Amino acid sequence: MSDHSLAESRANPVPSEPIQIAVMGLGPIGQEIAQVLARKGWADLVAAVDVDPALEGRPLSEVAELDREVGVDVTPSLDVDCDVVAHATVSDLESATHQVVPHLKDGRSVVSTCEELAFPLNDRLARRLDEAGRDGGSTVLGTGINPGFLLDALPAVLTVSCQSVDHVTASRIVNASERRGPLQEKVGAGLDLEEWRRRRDEGEIRHVGLPESARMLAAAVGWSDLTFSDEVIEPVTAPRPVTTDVVEVEEGEAAGVRHLITGSRDGREVLRLELAMYVGAEDPGDAVKIRGVPPVDMKIRDGVHGDRATAAVVANMVPRTVAAGPGLVTMAELPLGASL
């Protein structure tokens, strides 16, 4: 084997034999994950799982509008063996753990969109997931675009170019007008401010995963001693009327959410993550600013499309998850790149 081919084999984990994959959860994200996987030559879709009775028995190619027939019908539970479960059902870690552990114990690796699984903050559940993976010789990864990449893995990668790092800011502004209806409702667009704050206080309005991103990024750059602020979750007030396909927002009503968390060392802020998702955002984009030697200032104009990119990240990380050692892993531990 030449040096060139040896390097390629180590960098590209795509196997010579297809990976058998089940897609669990066929909402908008799960459907797009299936679409991406159906176009991967190394992926063999062998099962599709969803508890919605209206989907049971329907062909996956029809439900997910695939480009080709894959010979798989939707079932309410996983009734075939596979190598990997692409899991897209819940955001909270406890529910995800309950769903994922049996697969790990049976030797099936899991790549999940569960936001709280991206960097689990509950040590008890993290240990349970890790032990289940080690017992079954399988791997579990929580990932997506946010958390999983833009506000954690990407800025961590950019710090590699720095001799020293004094402060990292990662921010994301999303124009929710261009996103699916459930997201616009999730950020509270169109609510009066009193109702918006009531729903926030009841936990209905927030971006799940920002604390996980903050801690993943801190761990990736070696800041194990940070003190993190409480999350700041406030409404973005519409300065003018905004009309989308699903909501009408009057001036002064809530257009969406702004979410902030910071990390400090010795009383000095060194980490700041900011997320704003609201209808009518005029300057959407993703940005990372690093004060260090040398400094880094990166901006993705218009921003990365969250839903499409989440499906891509899940699909691309399947071979890399399979190639990782058993147990719980995070995006900060794995090699990154498209698995074409």
Beta strands, then each sheet from edge to edge (+ up, - down):
strand 1: 19-24
strand 2: 43-49
strand 3: 74-75
strand 4: 84-87
strand 5: 109-112
strand 6: 139-142
strand 7: 164-175
strand 8: 227-228
strand 9: 232-237
strand 10: 242-243
strand 11: 248-249
strand 12: 254-265
strand 13: 268-278
strand 14: 285-293
strand 15: 296-301
strand 16: 327-329
sheet 1: 3+ 2+ 1+ 4+ 5+ 6+ 16+
sheet 2: 8+ 12- 13+ 7+ 14- 15+
sheet 3: 8+ 12- 9+
sheet 4: 10+ 11-
end
